[in-house]
Amino acid sequence: MRRTWTEISFADLPIREDLRLHQAYGAPQLDVPVRLNVNENPYPPSQGLVASIAEAIAEAGANANRYPDRDFTKLRTCLATYLTHDTGVYLDASQVWAGNGSNEVLQQILQVFGGPGRLALTFTPAYPMYDEYCRTTFTRLHSLPRTESFAIDLPQTIDAIQSLQPSVIFLTSPNNPTGTALPIEDIQAILDVAPGIVVVDEAYGEFRRDGVASAVTLLPCNPRLVVSRTMSKAFKFAGGRVGYCACAAPIIEAIKLVRLPYHLSVFTQAAACAALAARDEMLSQVATLKAERDATVSWLRQQGLQVADSDANFVMFGRFNDRHLIWNKLLRSGILVREIGPSGYLRVSIGTTAEMVAFRDALSTAMHTG
C-alpha cells in the first residue's frame, strides 16, 4: 500500500548505508542569555557598518536578475589584499579562493585531491567536520593521536606520512577544539615529506598570540600548501558565510573542476567586500578577545582545572568526572558552552567581559554544589 508523504519515516528512505547510522553535524542552538558554544565573535558590527553593508547589498540587488560573477574576482582581490596586510606575504586574486564558509572550501579540496582509493590524515582531537568531508567524498581517513599537551608528535607523523602516503593532510592551527597552535617549523617539516596536498586550517588565525606565525608565510616555497581562513570568527561575519583559502594558482584551477555554478551570490559577494573594506572596524575587538581569553585561561587554572594553551577565541578545560553534569548546571544558569573534545573536557567561546563574568560565576557554582 502506497503511503503519503506525511506517513513516511526517515528509516523508510533509501539512504546510503554508510550514512544511515550517522547524525547531522551541528552544535545545540538554544535560546539562553549567554551563548558561548560556537566560537562566534560576540561583538556585532556598528550601525555605520551595517548601513554600508546594506547599501552594498541594495546596489547588488539592482542586478539580481543576472548571475553573479562566477569567479568573484573583486571579492578575491579584497581577500588577497587583507591576507597581504595580515601576513606580509603578497597575494593576488589568482591565489585566493572562497566558498560558503571554509567548510565548502575544505570539502572542495577533498573532492579534487581525495576520493575513492585515496587517504586523508588528521590529528585527534580534531574538528569533527573532517570526518564528514571524508565520508561524503569517499576518502579514507586516518587519524593520529595528539600528545598529552595536544601537540603533534612530529617523528610519529613523519613515519606515518612516509608509510601511508596520504593524498591530503589536515593540519589545524590553532586547533579546534583544543585551541593549540603548531610551530611553523613543524608545518614545514611535514611539507618536506608530504606527497600530496597539505591543508593548514587557520579558521582562528587572527587570534594567534604574538610570535606565532601564519602558515601563509610558507606559501611561496611550498606549492602544494593550502591555507584556509574564514570571515566567521575574528571578522564577526558568521552570518555572511564566507570562508576562503590561499594557495598556488594551479590549485585553484583544480578546485574549479568541482565547484558548483555561481556558488557565491551577488549579495554574499557585495556584503563580504563591504566588510573587508572596513577591516579595521571588523577586527577592532580581536585584541580585547585575546586579552579576555588569556585571563580566562589563568582563572581556570587557578580553579585547579587542566587548560590547554589557546591561540584561538575559545578555551578547552577540564577534566570533570561528569562533564555533562557540569554542562547541564551551566545551562540551567543560562550559560551555553560546548561539550566537545577529549573525555572530561568542555570548551568555552570567549564572549564579552560581562558574559565571561557570568560564565565564571556559574562555573564556580557548578563545581562547588551537589
C-alpha positions in Angstrom: 0.0 0.0 0.0 1.4 3.3 -1.0 1.9 5.8 1.8 1.6 9.6 1.7 4.5 12.0 2.4 3.2 12.6 6.0 3.4 8.8 6.7 6.9 8.1 5.5 9.7 8.0 8.1 13.5 8.6 7.9 14.1 4.8 8.2 12.0 4.2 5.1 14.2 6.2 2.9 16.8 4.6 0.6 19.7 6.3 2.3 23.3 5.3 1.5 24.3 2.6 4.1 27.4 4.5 5.1 25.3 7.5 6.1 22.4 5.7 7.8 23.8 5.4 11.3 25.2 8.9 11.4 23.7 12.2 12.7 24.0 15.6 11.1 26.7 17.7 12.5 25.8 20.8 14.5 26.1 22.4 17.9 23.0 23.0 20.0 21.1 26.2 19.2 19.4 27.1 22.4 17.9 30.5 23.4 19.8 31.3 26.5 21.2 34.6 27.8 24.9 33.7 27.3 25.8 31.6 24.2 29.5 30.6 24.3 29.4 27.4 22.3 30.2 28.1 18.6 33.2 30.4 18.8 31.4 33.4 17.3 32.7 37.0 17.8 30.3 38.4 20.4 30.6 42.0 19.2 28.1 43.0 16.4 29.1 45.4 13.6 28.4 49.0 14.2 25.3 50.7 12.9 27.5 52.6 10.4 29.0 49.4 9.0 25.5 47.7 8.9 24.4 50.6 6.8 27.4 50.2 4.5 26.7 46.5 4.1 23.0 47.2 3.4 23.9 49.8 0.8 26.2 47.3 -1.0 23.5 44.7 -1.0 21.0 47.1 -2.3 23.3 48.0 -5.2 23.8 44.3 -5.9 20.1 43.8 -5.9 19.8 46.0 -9.0 21.4 43.2 -11.0 19.8 40.3 -9.2 18.3 39.2 -12.5 21.8 38.3 -13.7 24.0 35.5 -12.5 26.9 36.7 -10.2 30.5 36.9 -11.3 31.3 33.1 -11.3 34.9 33.8 -10.4 34.0 36.6 -7.9 37.2 38.5 -8.9 36.5 41.6 -6.8 36.0 39.5 -3.6 39.1 37.5 -4.2 41.1 40.7 -4.7 39.7 42.1 -1.4 40.6 38.9 0.4 44.1 38.9 -1.1 44.7 42.5 0.0 43.6 41.6 3.5 45.8 38.5 3.7 48.8 40.5 2.4 48.1 43.1 5.2 47.8 40.4 7.9 50.7 38.2 7.0 53.2 40.3 5.0 53.1 37.8 2.1 52.0 39.4 -1.2 49.0 37.6 -2.7 46.7 38.4 -5.7 43.3 37.3 -6.7 44.6 34.3 -8.6 46.0 32.8 -5.4 42.8 33.1 -3.3 39.5 31.1 -3.5 36.3 31.4 -1.5 33.2 29.5 -0.7 30.2 29.2 1.6 32.2 29.1 4.7 35.6 27.4 4.9 33.6 24.2 5.1 32.8 24.3 1.4 36.4 25.2 0.5 37.8 22.2 2.5 35.2 19.9 1.0 36.1 21.0 -2.5 39.8 20.3 -1.7 38.9 16.7 -0.8 36.6 16.4 -3.9 39.6 17.2 -6.0 42.5 15.7 -4.2 40.8 12.9 -2.1 38.2 10.4 -3.2 38.0 6.7 -3.7 41.3 4.9 -3.1 42.9 8.0 -1.5 43.6 8.7 2.1 43.5 11.9 4.3 45.4 12.3 7.5 44.2 14.2 10.6 45.2 14.5 14.2 42.8 13.9 17.1 41.2 15.6 18.9 40.2 17.4 15.7 37.4 19.4 14.1 34.6 16.8 13.6 33.7 18.0 10.1 36.9 16.5 8.7 35.2 13.1 9.2 32.2 14.4 7.3 34.3 15.7 4.4 36.0 12.4 4.1 32.8 10.4 4.3 30.9 12.5 1.7 33.9 12.4 -0.7 34.6 8.7 -0.2 38.1 9.5 1.1 39.6 7.1 3.6 40.5 8.8 6.8 43.4 8.0 9.1 43.9 9.8 12.4 46.9 10.1 14.7 46.5 11.0 18.4 47.9 14.2 19.6 50.3 14.2 22.6 49.1 14.9 26.2 49.7 18.6 25.6 47.7 18.4 22.4 50.8 18.9 20.2 51.6 16.8 17.1 54.2 14.0 17.6 56.4 15.0 14.8 58.6 11.8 14.4 55.4 9.7 14.6 53.8 11.9 12.0 56.7 11.8 9.6 56.8 8.0 9.9 53.1 7.8 9.2 53.3 10.1 6.2 56.1 8.0 4.7 54.2 4.8 5.3 50.7 5.8 4.4 51.4 8.3 1.6 48.3 10.4 2.3 46.8 12.4 -0.6 45.7 15.2 1.8 46.9 16.2 5.3 44.9 18.4 7.5 46.9 20.5 10.0 44.7 22.7 12.2 46.4 25.7 13.7 45.0 26.9 16.1 43.3 23.5 16.5 39.7 23.1 17.3 38.7 22.0 19.9 42.0 22.4 21.8 43.0 25.9 20.7 46.6 24.9 20.4 48.8 26.3 17.5 51.5 24.4 15.6 55.1 25.6 15.4 55.8 26.8 11.9 58.9 24.6 11.9 56.7 21.5 12.4 54.5 22.5 9.5 57.5 22.9 7.2 58.9 19.5 8.3 55.6 17.9 7.3 55.6 19.8 4.0 59.0 18.4 3.3 57.8 14.8 3.3 54.2 15.1 2.3 53.5 13.5 -1.1 50.2 15.4 -1.7 48.3 18.4 -0.6 48.8 19.9 2.9 46.0 22.0 4.3 46.6 24.3 7.2 43.2 25.2 8.6 43.6 28.7 10.2 40.0 29.5 10.9 41.1 31.2 14.2 44.4 32.5 12.8 43.7 36.2 13.7 43.6 35.2 17.4 47.1 33.7 17.5 49.4 35.0 20.2 52.4 37.3 19.4 55.2 35.5 17.8 53.0 32.7 16.3 53.5 32.8 12.6 50.8 32.1 10.0 51.4 29.3 7.6 50.7 31.8 4.8 54.4 32.7 5.2 55.3 29.3 3.9 53.3 29.5 0.7 55.9 31.0 -1.6 58.2 28.0 -1.2 55.6 25.2 -0.9 53.4 24.9 -4.0 51.2 22.1 -2.5 50.3 24.0 0.6 46.8 25.4 1.1 46.0 27.7 4.0 42.3 28.1 4.8 40.7 31.0 6.7 37.2 32.3 7.4 35.4 35.6 8.0 33.1 33.9 10.6 35.3 34.3 13.6 37.6 37.3 14.0 35.7 39.2 11.3 32.4 38.8 13.2 30.8 37.8 9.9 29.5 34.4 10.7 26.1 35.2 9.2 27.7 36.1 5.9 29.1 32.5 5.4 32.4 33.3 3.7 35.4 31.2 4.0 38.5 31.2 1.8 41.9 29.8 1.1 45.3 30.9 -0.2 47.4 28.7 -2.3 49.2 28.4 -5.7 47.1 29.4 -8.6 47.1 25.9 -10.2 45.4 24.5 -7.1 42.6 27.0 -7.6 42.2 26.0 -11.2 41.9 22.4 -10.0 39.2 23.4 -7.4 37.1 25.0 -10.2 36.6 21.4 -11.6 34.3 20.6 -8.7 32.8 24.0 -7.7 29.0 24.4 -8.2 28.0 27.1 -10.7 27.7 30.6 -9.2 28.2 29.3 -5.7 28.6 32.8 -4.1 25.6 35.0 -4.7 25.8 38.7 -5.7 24.6 39.6 -2.2 27.3 37.5 -0.4 30.0 39.0 -2.6 28.8 42.5 -2.0 28.4 42.2 1.7 31.8 40.5 2.1 33.6 43.2 0.1 32.0 45.9 2.3 33.1 44.1 5.4 36.7 43.7 4.1 36.7 47.4 3.2 36.1 48.1 6.9 38.6 45.5 8.2 40.0 47.7 11.0 36.5 48.1 12.5 35.6 44.4 11.9 38.7 43.3 13.7 38.7 46.0 16.3 37.8 43.7 19.2 40.3 41.0 18.5 42.8 42.4 21.0 40.1 42.6 23.6 39.1 39.0 23.0 42.7 37.8 23.1 43.2 39.5 26.5 39.9 38.0 27.8 41.0 34.6 26.6 44.3 34.8 28.4 42.6 36.0 31.6 40.1 33.1 31.3 43.0 30.6 30.9 44.6 32.0 34.0 41.4 31.9 36.0 40.5 28.4 35.1 44.0 27.2 36.1 43.6 28.9 39.4 40.5 26.8 39.9 42.7 23.7 39.6 41.5 22.8 36.1 43.5 21.5 33.2 43.5 24.0 30.5 45.1 23.8 27.0 47.2 26.7 25.8 45.0 28.7 23.4 45.7 30.8 20.3 42.0 30.9 19.4 38.9 32.7 20.7 38.0 29.7 22.9 39.4 27.7 25.7 39.2 23.9 26.4 39.2 23.0 30.1 38.6 20.0 32.4 38.8 17.4 33.5 35.5 16.6 35.0 34.3 13.2 36.2 31.0 14.0 34.6 31.3 16.8 32.1 27.7 16.5 31.0 26.6 17.3 34.6 28.7 20.5 34.6 27.4 21.4 31.2 23.8 21.0 32.4 24.4 23.1 35.5 25.9 25.8 33.4 22.9 25.6 31.0 20.5 25.9 33.9 22.3 29.1 34.8 21.8 30.5 31.3 25.3 29.7 30.0 25.7 27.5 26.9 29.2 26.0 26.4 30.2 23.1 24.1 30.5 19.5 25.3 33.3 18.5 22.9 36.9 17.3 22.8 38.5 14.5 24.9 36.6 12.9 27.6 36.0 15.1 30.6 36.6 18.4 28.8 34.4 21.3 27.9 35.0 24.3 25.6 34.0 27.8 26.2 34.0 30.5 23.5 35.3 33.9 24.6 32.4 36.4 25.0 32.1 39.9 26.2 33.5 40.9 29.6 30.1 40.7 31.1 29.4 37.3 29.6 32.7 35.9 30.9 31.9 37.2 34.4 28.6 35.3 34.2 30.5 32.2 33.0 33.0 32.3 35.8 30.3 32.8 38.4 28.2 29.9 37.0 31.1 27.6 36.7 32.2 28.3 40.3 28.7 27.4 41.5 28.5 24.3 39.3 31.8 23.0 40.6 31.0 23.5 44.3 27.4 22.5 44.6 25.9 19.0 44.5 
